[in-house]
Amino acid sequence: MELNELKNVFDAGGLKSVVVTSSWMGEGFEVIVTDNKNKQHTMSAQRSDGEARVFKSISAAITNATNIGFREVLFKLA
């Protein structure tokens, strides 16, 4: 899901948590949200056909998580 979609779902009360974690290739960080049905969604890049958006820094990933609307962000090292 892209940022705008995630914001809309958050505003509707459909998201319950967010985690920032290392990308699976170890080249950056990803934002993963969990919805109210306990399904996880990775933030995707715009116009990427659902490819995960990889942030170069932790602060950029956390900023995007807070832009969704979250005020509490969990960071996982592995």
N, C-alpha and C positions, 0 to 999 in steps of 0.2 A: 504494500500500500504506500502511496505517496504521502507527503506531508499534509497536504490539504485534506485528503481522505481521512487520515488519522485524526486530524483536528476535528472534523465533522463527527466521527464516531465517538471521540472523547467527549465532545460537547453534548452528545446524545446519551452519555452515560454508558457507552458500550465497551470502554477499556478500563482495566483495573490495575495494571502495573506495567513498568518499563524497565528494561535492563540494557545497559551498554556493555558490550563485550568485544573481545578481539575478534576480528574477522577470521573465517576458517582458514584463509591463506596466510594469516599473520601480517598482512600489509596495512592494517588500519583497524578501525572500529566500526561496529554495526549497532543499530538501535533495533531492539526486539521488544514488541509490545505483546501483552497477553490480554485477550478480550474476556468478556464475562462468561464465555463458554469454555474457558481455559485453552483456547486455541492461540498459538503464537503466530505473529506476523512480523516479518522483517521489513523495515522501512526500505522502500525501493527508490531508485533514482528516477527522475522525470524522463519520460519517453525511453524507457529501457526495457520494456516488455517484462517487467517484474523482477529484473536483476537487483540484487541487494545494493543499497547505497553504502559505500565504504568511505568513512571519514578519516582524514589523515591524523587528526588529533582527538584526544579524549574530550577536550573542551568543546570542539565543534559538534561532536556526537551528543554531549550533554545539553548544549544549547538547543539543538533540534528536538531533543526529548522535552525540554521545558517549553519550546514553541508549540508542541502538541497540546500542552496544558498541564503536564505533570509537574508537581512540586517536590516529588521525591523520586530519585533515580538511583537504582542499584547498579553498581559497577562490578563486573565479574572479570577476574584475571584469566580464568581458563574455563 
